[in-house]
Amino acid sequence: MKFSKLTLAIATTLGASASFSAFAIDLYVDTKTKQIYAEPGPHRQLIGAFERVEDEPAAAPADTAEIAAVREDLEMKTNEIKALQEHMDEVEKVKVTMDKKGLQVESADKNFKFKLGGRIQTDATWNSNGNGFTRPNQISGRPPVFGTPVDANDGTEVRRGRMRFEGVFYHDWLTRLEADFADDKVAVKDAFLQYNGLDLFNITVGQQKQNFSRELQESSNDLMFTERSLMNILAAPVVDRAIGINFQSVGKNWVAKAGAFGDSISASANQLDEGWGINSRLIYNPILEKTTLIHLGVAGNYRQPDGNQNVAKGKALQLVYETTNMSNLDLIQSNVVNINNIGMLGLEAAGMWGPFSVGGEYTEMWIDRKNGLGDLALNGWYGEAAWTLTGESRKYKEGNFGYLEPAKPFSLKNGTWGAVETAVRYSGADLNDNNFDGGYIQNLTLAVNWYLNSNVRLMADWTTIVALDNSPVSTTQTPGGTDLLTDSFWLRAQVAY
């Protein structure tokens, strides 16, 4: 077979293109002879551009180790995603918040809660006429003689430093543990379990405050004064915290409490039989609105001493008033011995009208004594009034007043200054009866409190002794002299949450 030069050229061109798979060539067909040409000419029609396509070699099989590594990496990432999802599911079950109430943890169904709170109260105190006092030395069978020097110490201290752990489980059960670390000592305050699953009342078991005196029931975080009144001389040693069972019922405008109590956690180690007491408190509010209310209350207490005639905290009944918490000057200090039993009655009244509030209490204590000693009737009281200059009203809940929340917390940036409160209190205690000269005392306290926000406040108090009789200390050879009238000043910085 003979080939024309054109045919040879086409074959040569196609052969060359075979070595360059990416090289393309235009081909033409003669419409008459049907021959293929690589160049245009008469009667030739372009077919198109063509290139040689070779079969691609088969892919090499993947390496087994490489496949295993890819699968392992994929499995790890899958597990990580699964773990992250499980973590997110768990996070959604627990809500953690930190606000003015402290650190709080709560389950999604609200059946379990935990709260961490506390308080720090740092004081600076001064006393005028606080030097040169003496406490007479008493020798059995002899008159008291000029004795041990005592002073109304000035200085600084951490008055209270507490931590509180509070938890709720299964919605209806509440537990609280609160300890005080002031004075480099540990003292347990609250330690109780409370059941709230009943509509009519709740039940509290453990160490708690007893049912007596609004002033004693209210927290030191909320009181308008740095220290409680002279009435507390009678209340504190008998009806403060103790271990017991208590019932509380709350209505629309009333609160009723009743409980039975033994001794406190710090009971005497060598006591015989533990002492016990029963007490109750009833509050009625003829008017109870957010900023207007009337508070009326009555409380009763009966206490049987332990086998060592100790009343509470493993101690004998001691009636004491010290000028400040850190002072060595006790203007009242009397021990009551041979106690058969103690009865107490407390009356309460208070009112609030917007930024104004007034209140007062009266406590009568009857002490039945053994061994032919005469029975005693002692009393204490106080009256107080307050005015919030910035217009806020005090909080009130279930028979007790609470913290004064400022409407506009202190902020230099926003130009707000918090809340300012002024308060005055007059109180007294008469501890003289029969042949018992426990003392007679009255004082006046003025206070200014600056509430910076819901957690921080600054306090300033001035207390002056107005009347004093039968004091165990003196500045002269004669105990109970009238030159004991002192002034005391407090400054306090408080943070509580």
Secondary structure as the mmCIF struct_conf table of DSSP 4:
data_model
#
loop_
_struct_conf.conf_type_id
_struct_conf.id
_struct_conf.beg_label_comp_id
_struct_conf.beg_label_asym_id
_struct_conf.beg_label_seq_id
_struct_conf.end_label_comp_id
_struct_conf.end_label_asym_id
_struct_conf.end_label_seq_id
HELX_RH_AL_P HELX_RH_AL_P1 LYS A 5 ALA A 18
TURN_TY1_P TURN_TY1_P1 SER A 19 SER A 19
TURN_TY1_P TURN_TY1_P2 SER A 21 ALA A 22
STRN STRN1 ALA A 24 ASP A 30
TURN_TY1_P TURN_TY1_P3 THR A 31 THR A 33
STRN STRN2 ILE A 36 TYR A 37
BEND BEND1 ALA A 38 GLU A 39
TURN_TY1_P TURN_TY1_P4 PRO A 42 HIS A 43
STRN STRN3 ARG A 44 GLU A 51
HELX_LH_PP_P HELX_LH_PP_P1 GLU A 54 ASP A 63
HELX_RH_AL_P HELX_RH_AL_P2 THR A 64 LYS A 93
STRN STRN4 VAL A 94 ASP A 99
TURN_TY1_P TURN_TY1_P5 LYS A 100 LYS A 101
STRN STRN5 GLY A 102 SER A 107
TURN_TY1_P TURN_TY1_P6 ALA A 108 ASP A 109
BEND BEND2 LYS A 110 ASN A 111
STRN STRN6 LYS A 113 SER A 128
TURN_TY1_P TURN_TY1_P7 ASN A 129 ASN A 129
BEND BEND3 ASN A 131 GLY A 132
STRN STRN7 PHE A 133 ASN A 137
HELX_LH_PP_P HELX_LH_PP_P2 GLN A 138 GLN A 138
TURN_TY1_P TURN_TY1_P8 SER A 140 GLY A 141
BEND BEND4 ARG A 142 ARG A 142
STRN STRN8 VAL A 145 VAL A 150
STRN STRN9 GLY A 155 PHE A 169
TURN_TY1_P TURN_TY1_P9 TYR A 170 ASP A 172
STRN STRN10 TRP A 173 ASP A 180
HELX_RH_3T_P HELX_RH_3T_P1 ALA A 182 ASP A 184
STRN STRN11 ALA A 187 TYR A 195
BEND BEND5 ASP A 199 LEU A 200
STRN STRN12 ASN A 202 GLN A 208
BEND BEND6 ASN A 211 ASN A 211
HELX_RH_AL_P HELX_RH_AL_P3 ARG A 214 GLN A 217
BEND BEND7 GLU A 218 GLU A 218
TURN_TY1_P TURN_TY1_P10 SER A 220 ASP A 222
BEND BEND8 MET A 224 GLU A 227
TURN_TY1_P TURN_TY1_P11 LEU A 230 MET A 231
HELX_RH_AL_P HELX_RH_AL_P4 ASN A 232 VAL A 239
BEND BEND9 ASP A 240 ARG A 241
STRN STRN13 ALA A 242 VAL A 250
BEND BEND10 LYS A 252 ASN A 253
STRN STRN14 TRP A 254 PHE A 261
TURN_TY1_P TURN_TY1_P12 ILE A 265 SER A 266
TURN_TY1_P TURN_TY1_P13 ALA A 269 ASN A 270
BEND BEND11 LEU A 272 ASP A 273
HELX_LH_PP_P HELX_LH_PP_P3 GLU A 274 GLY A 275
STRN STRN15 TRP A 276 LEU A 288
BEND BEND12 LYS A 290 THR A 291
STRN STRN16 THR A 292 GLN A 304
TURN_TY1_P TURN_TY1_P14 GLY A 307 ASN A 308
STRN STRN17 ALA A 312 ALA A 312
TURN_TY1_P TURN_TY1_P15 LYS A 313 GLY A 314
STRN STRN18 LYS A 315 LYS A 315
STRN STRN19 LEU A 317 GLU A 322
BEND BEND13 THR A 323 THR A 324
TURN_TY1_P TURN_TY1_P16 ASN A 325 MET A 326
BEND BEND14 ASN A 328 ASN A 328
STRN STRN20 ASP A 330 VAL A 336
BEND BEND15 ASN A 338 ASN A 338
STRN STRN21 ILE A 339 TRP A 353
TURN_TY1_P TURN_TY1_P17 GLY A 354 PRO A 355
STRN STRN22 PHE A 356 ARG A 369
BEND BEND16 LYS A 370 LYS A 370
TURN_TY1_P TURN_TY1_P18 ASN A 371 GLY A 372
HELX_LH_PP_P HELX_LH_PP_P4 LEU A 373 ASP A 375
STRN STRN23 LEU A 376 THR A 388
TURN_TY1_P TURN_TY1_P19 LEU A 389 THR A 390
STRN STRN24 TYR A 396 LYS A 397
TURN_TY1_P TURN_TY1_P20 GLU A 398 GLY A 399
STRN STRN25 ASN A 400 PHE A 401
BEND BEND17 ALA A 407 LYS A 408
STRN STRN26 SER A 411 SER A 411
TURN_TY1_P TURN_TY1_P21 LEU A 412 GLY A 415
STRN STRN27 THR A 416 THR A 416
STRN STRN28 ALA A 419 ASP A 433
TURN_TY1_P TURN_TY1_P22 ASN A 434 ASN A 435
STRN STRN29 PHE A 436 TYR A 451
BEND BEND18 ASN A 453 ASN A 455
STRN STRN30 VAL A 456 ASP A 469
BEND BEND19 ASN A 470 ASN A 470
BEND BEND20 PRO A 472 PRO A 472
STRN STRN31 SER A 474 SER A 474
BEND BEND21 THR A 475 THR A 478
TURN_TY1_P TURN_TY1_P23 PRO A 479 GLY A 480
HELX_RH_3T_P HELX_RH_3T_P2 THR A 482 LEU A 484
STRN STRN32 ASP A 487 ALA A 496
#
